[in-house]
Amino acid sequence: MPAGYRKTLIRQIGQHAHSEIVGQLPEGNWITRAPTLERKAILLAKVQDEAGHGLYLYCAAETLGVSRDELTEKLLDGRMKYSSIFNYPTLNWADMGAVGWLVDGAAILNQVPLQRTSFGPYARAMVRVCKEESFHARQGFDVMRKMATGTPAQQKMAQDALNRLWFPALMMFGPSDAESTHSEQSMAWKIKMNSNDELRQKFVDQTVPQIEFLGLELPDAGIKWNEARGSYDYSDPDWSKFFDVIQGNGPCNVDRLAARNKAWKDGAWVRDGLLAHARKKAARKHAAE
């Protein structure tokens, strides 16, 4: 395997795994505050899925010769990144709808093509991940539908959540193709199947009719149907904000990494115990042989 191909895969799969794990934090914060028992159970199942996605992806990365401990340590000290979207706060229950609908909807567009990526363990992990992500997106849209057809206060919350998360969701596809450092090489190696701008356009074309169906206002005054292209025009995100968040200056960067560092530290005794048990088990097996 070429060293550059391996390095690129470790970076992409590791970042993807970290995003699934960190992505539990803004949603886990709402499990006990969800409005009904049914909503609590659904959100709990979603967060559990995301933990599983992280584990599938860490396993895929381990086939490249890197341990999940190494990957985690790189996340905790800032050497590896996760998706910028998880550095924004979830302020109310409507945000749980917007996260599922927009964020997981964007994730599906990114991840479905990865079922055909050139690295087999990554492609196989994506098959199950994408099935579960489709449930997450439907859950989010259902929350937004309930809010958008609810009381005036609920409708206002739904609109506010859409307005705040629209541009961060567009940024999930990465910088424009002209500014993307890795896209061209990743597509040549067939690690990525589509360019950032191509997927972003597909997301806008898919989501605008859904916004109109919900009866919400478009979150971007620049959204207009372009008859000649057969797609929607839209305003570019403020990329300076994207790069600022990537550099660690988003609204929740410090909190997210602090939470992960605390979890890693608090779980040390569990890891130590499991390793000690594994060593004893291996020693007994060796003695019996």
Disulfide bonds with the S-S distance in Angstrom:
none
